[in-house]
Amino acid sequence: MAGDKIVQATCHCKSVRFEATLTDGMNTARRCDCSFCRMRGAVVVSASDVRVVLGEDTLGEYQFNTWTANHFFCLSCGIYTHHQRRSNPGQLGVNVACIAGASPFDFRELQVNDGINHPSDMPTGSKPRVAGILRYEPSQE
């Protein structure tokens, strides 16, 4: 599809190496304020596919609350790599910090999704809401 881009990614210790097909490059970058995401602080981009090329046996999985989303992390270094989304289980999210050449600090502004009031917990037809905008301004020194 137009806009799809395959990127290479690793956890911190490089025990887990994976490829991700981003659905719209870095244009889908966002954060979430749910209880889990606000503690891990990751910037996530949407992916249609994640293929682990090394270290699948090193990946741990975490689920909570509704047990719908699957969050994956390296059992060696603890870094969150990617997850299957709760709001759209057919879609994946990838930790930007794992992508080669990318950093969460590449984004001057990021949308923060309202995960506290998750659309799946709201009345039918409710749309995802934006909790706010996170801004990063590098020092001028």
N, CA, C and O of each residue as an XYZ file, in Angstrom:
564
protein
N       0.841     -1.193      0.000
C       0.000      0.000      0.000
C       0.879      1.247      0.000
O       2.018      1.216      0.467
N       0.345      2.335     -0.523
C       1.076      3.593     -0.518
C       1.303      4.038      0.918
O       0.394      3.953      1.744
N       2.477      4.501      1.214
C       2.786      4.950      2.564
C       3.384      3.876      3.441
O       3.989      4.182      4.469
N       3.225      2.598      3.047
C       3.823      1.515      3.835
C       5.337      1.575      3.725
O       5.882      1.864      2.659
N       6.003      1.304      4.821
C       7.457      1.334      4.850
C       7.936      0.249      5.807
O       7.484      0.184      6.950
N       8.844     -0.597      5.346
C       9.401     -1.640      6.206
C      10.622     -1.078      6.909
O      11.526     -0.538      6.271
N      10.644     -1.208      8.236
C      11.762     -0.710      9.039
C      12.380     -1.863      9.828
O      11.725     -2.870     10.097
N      13.641     -1.701     10.191
C      14.354     -2.664     11.022
C      14.330     -2.141     12.454
O      14.430     -0.936     12.685
N      14.197     -3.057     13.417
C      14.096     -2.633     14.808
C      14.702     -3.693     15.727
O      14.777     -4.869     15.374
N      15.133     -3.255     16.914
C      15.692     -4.167     17.914
C      15.331     -3.670     19.304
O      14.984     -2.507     19.505
N      15.424     -4.588     20.255
C      15.334     -4.183     21.659
C      16.697     -3.584     22.045
O      17.584     -3.501     21.196
N      16.878     -3.174     23.278
C      18.115     -2.539     23.721
C      19.330     -3.462     23.632
O      20.398     -3.044     23.183
N      19.170     -4.706     24.055
C      20.303     -5.646     24.072
C      20.480     -6.378     22.743
O      21.411     -7.166     22.580
N      19.584     -6.115     21.799
C      19.604     -6.703     20.460
C      19.340     -8.207     20.440
O      19.631     -8.872     19.445
N      18.797     -8.745     21.520
C      18.395    -10.157     21.534
C      17.173    -10.378     20.653
O      16.995    -11.454     20.082
N      16.328     -9.345     20.546
C      15.143     -9.410     19.694
C      15.359     -8.444     18.534
O      15.588     -7.250     18.729
N      15.280     -8.987     17.331
C      15.370     -8.177     16.113
C      14.109     -8.441     15.308
O      13.676     -9.584     15.158
N      13.528     -7.367     14.792
C      12.290     -7.535     14.033
C      12.173     -6.503     12.934
O      12.827     -5.461     12.953
N      11.314     -6.826     11.967
C      10.943     -5.912     10.908
C       9.493     -5.519     11.134
O       8.678     -6.328     11.575
N       9.190     -4.289     10.831
C       7.814     -3.825     10.959
C       7.414     -3.094      9.688
O       8.186     -2.310      9.137
N       6.210     -3.360      9.236
C       5.665     -2.639      8.090
C       4.791     -1.517      8.639
O       3.674     -1.758      9.098
N       5.301     -0.301      8.588
C       4.559      0.851      9.098
C       3.460      1.212      8.104
O       3.694      1.234      6.896
N       2.280      1.489      8.605
C       1.135      1.751      7.728
C       1.168      3.143      7.104
O       0.576      3.360      6.047
N       1.848      4.080      7.743
C       1.961      5.438      7.181
C       3.226      6.095      7.710
O       3.192      7.220      8.208
N       4.334      5.387      7.597
C       5.598      5.929      8.086
C       5.487      6.335      9.547
O       4.909      5.608     10.355
N       6.030      7.474      9.880
C       5.980      7.974     11.257
C       4.790      8.903     11.494
O       4.671      9.501     12.564
N       3.910      9.022     10.498
C       2.760      9.930     10.615
C       1.720      9.472     11.626
O       0.860     10.260     12.020
N       1.780      8.218     12.055
C       0.801      7.717     13.031
C       1.331      7.778     14.461
O       0.693      7.252     15.373
N       2.479      8.406     14.670
C       3.085      8.466     16.006
C       2.121      9.069     17.017
O       1.459     10.073     16.756
N       2.062      8.418     18.193
C       1.172      8.885     19.264
C       1.593      8.270     20.584
O       2.414      7.354     20.640
N       1.012      8.799     21.630
C       1.144      8.212     22.962
C      -0.252      7.988     23.492
O      -1.242      8.403     22.890
N      -0.313      7.323     24.629
C      -1.601      7.004     25.252
C      -1.469      7.277     26.746
O      -0.382      7.152     27.311
N      -2.573      7.648     27.384
C      -2.519      7.941     28.816
C      -3.184      6.861     29.670
O      -3.524      7.118     30.825
N      -3.379      5.640     29.116
C      -3.941      4.563     29.938
C      -2.942      4.194     31.045
O      -1.794      4.636     31.020
N      -3.377      3.396     31.997
C      -2.532      3.081     33.156
C      -1.216      2.420     32.766
O      -0.203      2.655     33.423
N      -1.199      1.611     31.730
C       0.026      0.919     31.321
C       0.918      1.826     30.481
O       2.115      1.936     30.747
N       0.352      2.468     29.480
C       1.149      3.306     28.579
C       1.793      4.490     29.289
O       2.931      4.846     28.984
N       1.090      5.098     30.221
C       1.704      6.259     30.878
C       2.891      5.847     31.744
O       3.765      6.668     32.024
N       2.931      4.582     32.171
C       4.082      4.120     32.951
C       5.268      3.758     32.056
O       6.417      3.896     32.474
N       5.008      3.301     30.841
C       6.123      2.938     29.960
C       6.564      4.100     29.094
O       7.709      4.122     28.643
N       5.692      5.068     28.848
C       6.062      6.301     28.162
C       6.521      6.147     26.727
O       7.258      6.999     26.230
N       6.116      5.100     26.050
C       6.579      4.864     24.689
C       5.813      5.693     23.671
O       4.632      5.987     23.852
N       6.503      6.066     22.593
C       5.876      6.633     21.415
C       5.651      5.463     20.465
O       6.568      4.681     20.212
N       4.441      5.341     19.943
C       4.052      4.187     19.137
C       3.648      4.633     17.738
O       3.035      5.687     17.571
N       3.992      3.828     16.733
C       3.507      4.026     15.369
C       2.735      2.792     14.949
O       3.008      1.691     15.426
N       1.766      2.972     14.051
C       0.918      1.866     13.600
C       1.645      1.009     12.576
O       2.353      1.515     11.705
N       1.454     -0.302     12.698
C       2.060     -1.255     11.769
C       1.029     -2.285     11.343
O       0.147     -2.655     12.117
N       1.149     -2.738     10.115
C       0.264     -3.789      9.629
C       0.889     -5.162      9.846
O       0.198     -6.180      9.802
N       2.209     -5.186     10.081
C       2.901     -6.461     10.238
C       4.163     -6.262     11.066
O       4.855     -5.253     10.928
N       4.452     -7.221     11.917
C       5.717     -7.297     12.637
C       6.225     -8.718     12.450
O       5.517     -9.687     12.725
N       7.454     -8.827     11.980
C       8.047    -10.146     11.773
C       9.324    -10.229     12.592
O      10.294     -9.527     12.307
N       9.328    -11.083     13.608
C      10.510    -11.273     14.447
C      11.502    -12.117     13.662
O      11.187    -13.235     13.255
N      12.707    -11.578     13.448
C      13.728    -12.298     12.677
C      14.765    -12.956     13.579
O      15.506    -13.832     13.132
N      14.824    -12.550     14.825
C      15.741    -13.148     15.788
C      15.182    -12.936     17.194
O      14.719    -11.845     17.524
N      15.226    -13.980     18.015
C      14.879    -13.847     19.414
C      13.424    -14.006     19.769
O      12.990    -13.512     20.809
N      12.653    -14.686     18.933
C      11.234    -14.886     19.264
C      11.080    -15.565     20.623
O      10.133    -15.285     21.358
N      12.012    -16.456     20.953
C      11.969    -17.147     22.247
C      12.377    -16.236     23.402
O      12.248    -16.614     24.567
N      12.865    -15.044     23.086
C      13.274    -14.068     24.109
C      12.161    -13.062     24.386
O      12.292    -12.224     25.278
N      11.058    -13.138     23.623
C       9.951    -12.202     23.822
C       9.024    -12.682     24.931
O       8.607    -13.840     24.952
N       8.713    -11.790     25.835
C       7.692    -12.034     26.843
C       6.418    -11.343     26.402
O       6.445    -10.469     25.535
N       5.310    -11.730     26.994
C       4.017    -11.138     26.657
C       3.302    -10.735     27.934
O       3.307    -11.464     28.926
N       2.681     -9.548     27.888
C       1.937     -9.055     29.040
C       0.530     -8.670     28.602
O       0.344     -8.016     27.576
N      -0.453     -9.082     29.389
C      -1.845     -8.696     29.170
C      -2.432     -8.237     30.506
O      -1.977     -8.667     31.566
N      -3.429     -7.374     30.453
C      -4.090     -6.929     31.677
C      -5.514     -6.499     31.363
O      -5.905     -6.444     30.197
N      -6.269     -6.203     32.369
C      -7.633     -5.685     32.286
C      -8.526     -6.568     31.422
O      -9.017     -7.582     31.919
N      -8.761     -6.237     30.158
C      -9.679     -6.999     29.314
C      -9.007     -8.178     28.613
O      -9.687     -8.979     27.972
N      -7.707     -8.295     28.724
C      -6.939     -9.374     28.105
C      -7.082     -9.382     26.583
O      -6.985    -10.439     25.959
N      -7.307     -8.230     25.991
C      -7.466     -8.119     24.548
C      -6.148     -7.753     23.878
O      -5.770     -8.364     22.878
N      -5.452     -6.771     24.414
C      -4.173     -6.340     23.844
C      -3.058     -7.270     24.318
O      -3.082     -7.769     25.443
N      -2.096     -7.488     23.450
C      -0.916     -8.292     23.782
C       0.302     -7.391     23.669
O       0.605     -6.884     22.589
N       0.999     -7.192     24.776
C       2.176     -6.325     24.819
C       3.418     -7.204     24.893
O       3.525     -8.060     25.771
N       4.358     -6.994     23.969
C       5.562     -7.827     23.893
C       6.785     -7.036     24.348
O       6.899     -5.837     24.093
N       7.695     -7.734     25.027
C       8.904     -7.114     25.550
C      10.025     -8.143     25.590
O       9.766     -9.346     25.618
N      11.268     -7.674     25.593
C      12.424     -8.557     25.656
C      12.611     -9.042     27.089
O      12.648     -8.243     28.025
N      12.727    -10.349     27.251
C      12.927    -10.923     28.584
C      14.328    -10.634     29.126
O      14.555    -10.743     30.331
N      15.270    -10.267     28.251
C      16.638     -9.981     28.699
C      16.797     -8.544     29.193
O      17.274     -8.317     30.304
N      16.395     -7.570     28.364
C      16.608     -6.163     28.746
C      15.333     -5.464     29.207
O      15.401     -4.373     29.773
N      14.180     -6.070     28.976
C      12.915     -5.510     29.449
C      12.269     -4.488     28.540
O      11.207     -3.962     28.872
N      12.877     -4.187     27.398
C      12.338     -3.155     26.520
C      11.075     -3.634     25.806
O      11.042     -4.722     25.231
N      10.036     -2.794     25.857
C       8.789     -3.035     25.125
C       9.089     -2.846     23.644
O       9.651     -1.824     23.249
N       8.715     -3.830     22.816
C       8.987     -3.769     21.386
C       7.745     -3.413     20.563
O       7.798     -2.549     19.689
N       6.631     -4.087     20.853
C       5.421     -3.864     20.059
C       4.215     -4.445     20.789
O       4.358     -5.135     21.799
N       3.039     -4.160     20.270
C       1.822     -4.718     20.868
C       0.721     -4.860     19.825
O       0.708     -4.174     18.803
N      -0.192     -5.765     20.116
C      -1.427     -5.902     19.351
C      -2.430     -4.998     20.041
O      -2.624     -5.103     21.252
N      -3.065     -4.117     19.299
C      -3.912     -3.088     19.891
C      -5.244     -3.636     20.412
O      -5.805     -4.579     19.856
N      -5.724     -3.033     21.473
C      -7.029     -3.383     22.031
C      -8.157     -2.824     21.168
O      -9.136     -3.519     20.896
N      -8.024     -1.580     20.742
C      -9.094     -0.942     19.981
C      -9.230     -1.519     18.577
O     -10.294     -1.430     17.965
N      -8.160     -2.106     18.072
C      -8.193     -2.742     16.760
C      -7.216     -3.914     16.805
O      -6.058     -3.754     16.418
N      -7.654     -5.091     17.268
C      -6.755     -6.237     17.414
C      -6.083     -6.674     16.116
O      -5.111     -7.430     16.154
N      -6.578     -6.216     14.976
C      -5.935     -6.519     13.708
C      -4.789     -5.590     13.390
O      -4.126     -5.744     12.365
N      -4.547     -4.621     14.265
C      -3.486     -3.649     14.041
C      -2.452     -3.744     15.158
O      -2.773     -4.085     16.296
N      -1.215     -3.436     14.810
C      -0.115     -3.487     15.762
C       0.430     -2.097     16.021
O       0.291     -1.195     15.194
N       1.051     -1.934     17.173
C       1.775     -0.715     17.498
C       3.227     -1.086     17.742
O       3.507     -2.116     18.355
N       4.150     -0.267     17.272
C       5.583     -0.528     17.407
C       6.226      0.617     18.182
O       5.935      1.786     17.930
N       7.101      0.274     19.126
C       7.838      1.255     19.911
C       8.840      1.967     19.005
O       9.774      1.341     18.503
N       8.652      3.270     18.793
C       9.532      4.061     17.936
C      10.984      3.950     18.384
O      11.884      3.945     17.544
N      11.231      3.862     19.687
C      12.608      3.824     20.192
C      13.357      2.572     19.745
O      14.586      2.540     19.817
N      12.653      1.547     19.289
C      13.292      0.321     18.803
C      13.685      0.406     17.335
O      14.507     -0.384     16.871
N      13.112      1.350     16.602
C      13.331      1.454     15.158
C      14.691      2.091     14.883
O      15.025      3.139     15.434
N      15.470      1.432     14.015
C      16.793      1.947     13.654
C      16.683      3.364     13.094
O      15.902      3.619     12.177
N      17.471      4.283     13.652
C      17.509      5.657     13.178
C      16.386      6.540     13.670
O      16.288      7.692     13.249
N      15.531      6.036     14.553
C      14.409      6.827     15.062
C      14.538      7.018     16.567
O      15.207      6.241     17.249
N      13.891      8.055     17.072
C      13.899      8.354     18.501
C      12.579      9.013     18.874
O      12.002      9.740     18.066
N      12.095      8.767     20.089
C      10.889      9.472     20.529
C      11.074     10.985     20.544
O      10.094     11.730     20.529
N      12.316     11.438     20.573
C      12.591     12.874     20.610
C      12.630     13.501     19.218
O      12.915     14.691     19.081
N      12.344     12.702     18.179
C      12.251     13.225     16.815
C      10.959     14.004     16.611
O      10.825     14.723     15.620
N      10.017     13.877     17.520
C       8.688     14.468     17.352
C       8.552     15.702     18.236
O       8.630     15.605     19.461
N       8.351     16.858     17.617
C       8.188     18.097     18.387
C       6.837     18.095     19.102
O       6.723     18.602     20.218
N       5.818     17.527     18.464
C       4.495     17.412     19.074
C       3.939     16.022     18.817
O       4.106     15.457     17.736
N       3.280     15.489     19.822
C       2.667     14.167     19.711
C       1.265     14.195     20.281
O       1.023     14.761     21.347
N       0.352     13.585     19.565
C      -0.998     13.415     20.082
C      -0.969     12.368     21.184
O      -0.294     11.346     21.062
N      -1.697     12.624     22.252
C      -1.843     11.656     23.339
C      -3.297     11.198     23.326
O      -4.214     11.990     23.549
N      -3.494      9.903     23.059
C      -4.843      9.357     23.024
C      -5.389      9.189     24.436
O      -4.640      8.910     25.372
N      -6.685      9.359     24.577
C      -7.368      9.191     25.861
C      -7.621      7.704     26.089
O      -8.676      7.181     25.731
N      -6.646      7.035     26.687
C      -6.759      5.616     26.981
C      -7.448      5.351     28.305
O      -7.877      4.229     28.575
N      -7.556      6.384     29.132
C      -8.292      6.244     30.390
C      -9.766      5.995     30.081
O     -10.419      5.169     30.718
N     -10.278      6.731     29.084
C     -11.648      6.556     28.603
C     -11.584      5.863     27.242
O     -11.926      6.450     26.215
N     -11.147      4.621     27.253
C     -10.924      3.857     26.025
C     -12.224      3.709     25.236
O     -13.275      3.463     25.827
N     -12.170      3.855     23.905
C     -13.386      3.735     23.096
C     -14.130      2.405     23.305
O     -15.356      2.356     23.202
N     -13.390      1.337     23.597
C     -14.025      0.032     23.820
C     -14.846      0.008     25.105
O     -15.701     -0.862     25.273
N     -14.600      0.948     26.011
C     -15.333      1.012     27.274
C     -16.485      2.013     27.224
O     -17.237      2.148     28.190
N     -16.620      2.698     26.122
C     -17.624      3.747     25.975
C     -18.831      3.191     25.210
O     -18.765      2.086     24.672
N     -19.919      3.941     25.159
C     -21.101      3.499     24.408
C     -20.747      3.217     22.939
O     -19.842      3.834     22.379
N     -21.463      2.294     22.342
C     -21.250      1.935     20.945
C     -21.269      3.187     20.071
O     -22.118      4.064     20.231
N     -20.317      3.248     19.148
C     -20.235      4.393     18.249
C     -19.328      5.497     18.742
O     -19.075      6.460     18.019
N     -18.828      5.372     19.977
C     -17.921      6.389     20.493
C     -16.611      6.357     19.722
O     -16.129      5.289     19.345
N     -16.056      7.497     19.497
C     -14.801      7.622     18.761
C     -13.661      7.841     19.752
O     -13.873      8.350     20.853
N     -12.438      7.446     19.348
C     -11.281      7.731     20.212
C     -11.173      9.237     20.454
O     -11.461     10.051     19.577
N     -10.751      9.575     21.658
C     -10.606     10.988     22.004
C      -9.140     11.310     22.237
O      -8.343     10.443     22.594
N      -8.808     12.555     22.030
C      -7.455     13.040     22.273
C      -7.405     13.617     23.685
O      -8.213     14.475     24.040
N      -6.453     13.142     24.489
C      -6.299     13.640     25.856
C      -5.490     14.930     25.882
O      -5.654     15.759     26.778
N      -4.619     15.093     24.895
C      -3.801     16.292     24.851
C      -2.693     16.167     23.820
O      -2.663     15.233     23.018
N      -1.793     17.123     23.863
C      -0.631     17.158     22.969
C       0.613     17.228     23.842
O       0.701     18.057     24.747
N       1.560     16.362     23.568
C       2.833     16.359     24.284
C       3.853     17.074     23.410
O       3.986     16.761     22.227
N       4.568     18.023     23.978
C       5.553     18.794     23.210
C       6.963     18.569     23.757
O       7.180     18.458     24.963
N       7.904     18.507     22.826
C       9.317     18.392     23.190
C      10.061     19.548     22.560
O      10.016     19.746     21.346
N      10.742     20.304     23.389
C      11.540     21.415     22.903
C      12.960     21.230     23.372
O      13.243     21.366     24.562
N      13.882     20.913     22.436
C      15.274     20.726     22.846
C      15.854     22.043     23.360
O      15.493     23.122     22.890
N      16.750     21.936     24.324
C      17.376     23.152     24.861
C      18.240     23.794     23.793
O      18.736     23.114     22.894
N      18.413     25.063     23.887
C      19.193     25.822     22.912
C      20.664     25.889     23.272
O      21.455     26.510     22.563
N      21.032     25.251     24.373
C      22.427     25.319     24.828
C      23.308     24.389     24.083
O      24.509     24.328     24.349
